[in-house]
């Protein structure tokens, strides 16, 4: 299958030695299949929530049915999906002239990836913006491929967020919305997101947060874990980001959801960092 322009540009960002095929239009398959390494089947498939993500019918209704359920966790005043997209555009600095390559981790059927690409194109400050959506679910990526018409600026990767296939400092901005609470080894995923982010680049996350008195929060977290969902404590994510060199960390909490953003400044590198 002939590769799209966005896929060809994405291939150039891959680590040396990464084996990537193109099984679908606009998609690169970078899953590990070596018997001595992590298998292509995502570890999240062992949980109830993880298995749902690989359920083909869910991919077709994800944005209309599954995704809005997360808004219930935010309470009556929580942001709509459209408002969440506006958060991402702002927090990732997509109107900034130094942002042209964006990685959307756990992209699902690509709705967010496409909206980020639209924002970059609307800003019109770079000639060749590129948004790369990555997900471990084949049905989700297949749906993303089918629903994406822009083969110049949007590409998808079928792969494991714990082992991002990119070189260090490969992208200008990286996000993970409504998925970090579901992926296996979320802190390893955070490490990988920071590794591939260039110094000065922005990171934006939307995930869960425990609320209420400690006994209540602990019980809620234990209940969520039975179906494979992680309920992060209030400082879990922000502390990890700061420890990894992310500065100007902001956290906004709505109900049981949190939006976290910051800008990377690695130790030992002279990177000018301004407040978001």
C-alpha positions as CSV (number, residue, x, y, z in Angstrom):
1,X,0.0,0.0,0.0
2,X,1.3,3.4,-1.0
3,X,2.2,5.6,2.0
4,X,0.5,8.9,2.6
5,X,2.6,12.1,2.9
6,X,1.9,12.3,6.6
7,X,3.0,8.7,7.1
8,X,6.2,9.3,5.2
9,X,7.0,12.3,7.4
10,X,6.1,10.3,10.5
11,X,8.5,7.4,9.4
12,X,11.3,10.0,9.4
13,X,10.8,10.6,13.1
14,X,11.1,6.9,14.1
15,X,14.0,5.5,16.0
16,X,16.6,3.7,14.0
17,X,15.8,0.1,13.7
18,X,12.0,0.4,14.3
19,X,10.2,-2.0,12.0
20,X,7.0,-0.3,10.7
21,X,4.6,-1.6,8.1
22,X,1.6,0.3,6.6
23,X,-1.4,-2.1,6.9
24,X,-4.0,0.7,6.3
25,X,-4.1,4.0,4.6
26,X,-2.5,6.6,6.8
27,X,-1.3,4.1,9.4
28,X,2.1,2.7,10.5
29,X,2.1,-0.5,12.6
30,X,5.0,-0.3,15.1
31,X,3.9,-3.0,17.5
32,X,6.5,-5.3,19.0
33,X,6.0,-8.8,17.8
34,X,9.4,-10.4,18.7
35,X,8.6,-13.4,21.0
36,X,11.4,-12.3,23.4
37,X,9.9,-8.8,23.8
38,X,6.5,-7.4,24.7
39,X,3.8,-8.8,22.6
40,X,1.7,-6.8,20.1
41,X,-1.4,-7.4,22.2
42,X,-1.7,-4.5,24.7
43,X,-1.5,-5.4,28.4
44,X,-4.6,-3.3,29.0
45,X,-6.6,-6.0,27.2
46,X,-6.4,-8.0,30.4
47,X,-8.8,-5.6,32.2
48,X,-12.5,-5.0,31.6
49,X,-11.9,-1.5,30.5
50,X,-9.0,-2.5,28.3
51,X,-11.0,-5.1,26.5
52,X,-13.7,-2.6,25.8
53,X,-11.1,-0.5,23.9
54,X,-10.5,-3.4,21.6
55,X,-14.2,-4.0,21.0
56,X,-14.9,-3.0,17.4
57,X,-18.4,-1.6,17.9
58,X,-17.2,0.8,20.6
59,X,-14.8,2.5,18.0
60,X,-17.9,3.5,16.0
61,X,-19.7,5.2,18.9
62,X,-16.8,6.3,21.1
63,X,-17.1,10.0,20.7
64,X,-20.9,10.0,21.0
65,X,-21.3,7.5,23.8
66,X,-18.2,6.4,25.7
67,X,-16.3,9.7,25.8
68,X,-19.2,11.8,27.1
69,X,-19.5,9.3,30.1
70,X,-16.2,10.7,31.3
71,X,-17.8,14.2,31.5
72,X,-20.2,12.8,34.2
73,X,-17.1,12.5,36.5
74,X,-16.6,16.2,36.1
75,X,-19.9,17.2,37.6
76,X,-22.5,19.7,36.2
77,X,-20.0,22.4,35.6
78,X,-17.4,20.3,33.8
79,X,-16.2,21.2,30.3
80,X,-17.9,19.8,27.2
81,X,-15.9,17.8,24.7
82,X,-15.6,20.9,22.6
83,X,-14.3,22.9,25.6
84,X,-11.8,20.1,26.3
85,X,-10.6,20.4,22.7
86,X,-10.2,24.2,23.3
87,X,-8.2,23.4,26.4
88,X,-5.9,21.1,24.4
89,X,-5.3,23.7,21.7
90,X,-4.4,26.3,24.3
91,X,-2.4,24.1,26.6
92,X,-0.3,22.6,23.7
93,X,0.4,26.1,22.3
94,X,-0.9,25.3,18.9
95,X,-1.1,28.9,18.0
96,X,2.7,29.3,18.7
97,X,5.0,29.4,15.7
98,X,7.4,26.8,17.2
99,X,4.8,24.0,17.2
100,X,4.5,21.9,14.1
101,X,4.6,18.3,15.2
102,X,2.1,17.1,17.8
103,X,1.7,13.6,19.2
104,X,-1.7,12.4,20.5
105,X,-1.2,9.4,22.8
106,X,-4.0,6.9,23.1
107,X,-5.9,8.7,20.3
108,X,-8.8,6.3,20.0
109,X,-10.7,6.8,16.8
110,X,-8.7,10.0,16.0
111,X,-11.3,12.7,16.8
112,X,-8.9,14.7,18.9
113,X,-6.1,14.1,16.5
114,X,-8.1,15.6,13.6
115,X,-9.2,18.6,15.7
116,X,-5.6,19.3,16.7
117,X,-4.6,19.2,13.0
118,X,-7.5,21.6,12.1
119,X,-6.2,24.0,14.8
120,X,-2.7,23.9,13.5
121,X,-3.9,24.5,9.9
122,X,-6.1,27.4,11.1
123,X,-3.2,29.0,12.8
124,X,-1.3,28.9,9.5
125,X,2.0,29.6,11.1
126,X,3.8,26.5,9.8
127,X,3.9,25.2,6.2
128,X,3.7,21.5,7.1
129,X,2.0,20.8,10.4
130,X,1.8,17.1,11.4
131,X,-0.4,15.4,14.0
132,X,0.4,11.8,14.9
133,X,-2.2,9.7,16.8
134,X,-1.1,6.6,18.5
135,X,-3.2,3.8,20.0
136,X,-2.8,0.1,20.9
137,X,-6.3,-0.8,19.7
138,X,-6.5,-2.0,16.1
139,X,-10.3,-1.3,15.9
140,X,-9.7,2.3,17.1
141,X,-6.9,2.9,14.6
142,X,-8.9,1.3,11.8
143,X,-11.8,3.7,12.6
144,X,-9.4,6.6,12.8
145,X,-8.0,5.7,9.4
146,X,-11.5,5.4,7.8
147,X,-12.6,8.8,9.2
148,X,-9.6,10.8,8.2
149,X,-9.5,12.6,4.9
150,X,-6.4,14.7,5.5
151,X,-3.5,12.5,4.4
152,X,-1.1,15.5,4.3
153,X,-1.2,16.4,8.0
154,X,-2.6,13.4,10.0
155,X,-1.0,10.0,10.5
156,X,-1.7,7.2,12.9
157,X,0.5,4.6,14.7
158,X,-0.7,1.2,15.9
159,X,1.6,0.8,18.9
160,X,2.4,0.7,22.6
161,X,2.5,4.0,24.5
162,X,5.0,2.4,26.9
163,X,7.5,2.1,24.1
164,X,7.1,5.1,21.8
165,X,8.9,4.5,18.6
166,X,10.3,8.0,18.2
167,X,13.8,9.4,18.6
168,X,14.4,11.7,21.6
169,X,13.1,15.3,21.2
170,X,11.1,14.3,18.2
171,X,7.9,16.3,18.8
172,X,6.9,19.8,19.7
173,X,3.9,19.0,21.8
174,X,2.3,15.8,23.3
175,X,-1.0,15.1,24.8
176,X,-3.0,12.2,26.4
177,X,-6.7,13.0,27.0
178,X,-9.1,10.6,28.8
179,X,-6.7,7.6,28.6
180,X,-3.9,7.7,31.1
181,X,-6.1,6.2,33.8
182,X,-6.7,3.2,31.5
183,X,-3.2,2.5,30.0
184,X,-0.9,-0.1,31.7
185,X,2.1,1.4,33.5
186,X,0.9,5.0,33.2
187,X,4.1,6.5,34.7
188,X,6.2,4.7,32.1
189,X,3.9,6.2,29.5
190,X,4.5,9.6,31.0
191,X,8.3,9.0,30.9
192,X,8.0,8.1,27.3
193,X,5.9,11.2,26.5
194,X,8.5,13.4,28.1
195,X,11.4,11.6,26.4
196,X,10.1,12.3,22.9
197,X,9.2,15.9,23.7
198,X,11.7,18.6,22.7
199,X,13.0,21.0,25.3
200,X,10.6,23.9,25.6
201,X,7.8,21.7,24.3
202,X,4.4,21.4,25.9
203,X,2.6,18.5,27.5
204,X,-1.2,18.3,28.2
205,X,-3.1,15.6,30.1
206,X,-6.6,14.9,31.1
207,X,-7.1,12.1,33.5
208,X,-8.7,11.0,36.8
209,X,-8.2,12.4,40.2
210,X,-9.3,11.2,43.7
211,X,-11.7,13.6,45.5
212,X,-13.2,13.7,49.0
213,X,-11.9,12.5,52.3
214,X,-9.1,9.9,52.2
215,X,-11.3,6.9,53.1
216,X,-13.8,7.8,50.4
217,X,-11.0,8.4,47.8
218,X,-9.3,5.1,48.7
219,X,-12.6,3.2,48.3
220,X,-13.4,4.8,45.0
221,X,-9.9,4.0,43.7
222,X,-10.2,0.4,44.8
223,X,-13.5,0.0,43.1
224,X,-12.2,1.6,39.9
225,X,-9.1,-0.7,39.9
226,X,-11.4,-3.8,39.7
227,X,-12.3,-2.8,36.1
228,X,-8.8,-1.6,35.2
229,X,-9.1,2.1,35.9
230,X,-6.5,4.1,37.8
231,X,-7.7,6.9,40.1
232,X,-4.7,9.2,40.6
233,X,-4.1,11.1,43.9
234,X,-4.2,14.9,43.6
235,X,-0.3,15.3,43.4
236,X,0.6,12.1,41.6
237,X,0.8,13.5,38.1
238,X,2.0,17.0,38.9
239,X,4.8,15.6,41.1
240,X,6.0,13.3,38.3
241,X,6.1,16.0,35.8
242,X,8.1,18.4,38.0
243,X,10.5,15.6,38.8
244,X,11.1,15.0,35.1
245,X,11.9,18.6,34.3
246,X,8.5,20.0,33.4
247,X,8.0,23.6,34.5
248,X,5.1,25.9,34.9
249,X,2.9,22.9,35.8
250,X,-0.8,23.9,36.0
251,X,-3.6,21.7,37.3
252,X,-7.3,22.3,36.9
253,X,-9.7,20.0,38.6
254,X,-13.4,19.3,37.7
255,X,-15.0,16.7,39.8
256,X,-13.1,13.5,39.5
257,X,-11.2,14.7,36.5
258,X,-8.0,16.8,36.2
259,X,-6.4,18.8,33.4
260,X,-2.6,19.1,33.7
261,X,-0.2,21.0,31.5
262,X,3.4,22.2,31.6
263,X,6.5,23.0,29.5
264,X,9.6,20.9,29.4
265,X,13.0,22.2,30.5
266,X,15.5,19.4,30.8
267,X,18.2,19.9,33.4
268,X,21.5,21.1,32.0
269,X,19.9,22.6,28.9
270,X,19.5,26.3,28.5
271,X,15.9,26.5,27.3
272,X,13.9,29.7,27.7
273,X,10.6,28.8,29.3
274,X,7.7,31.2,29.6
275,X,4.5,30.7,31.5
276,X,1.7,29.0,29.5
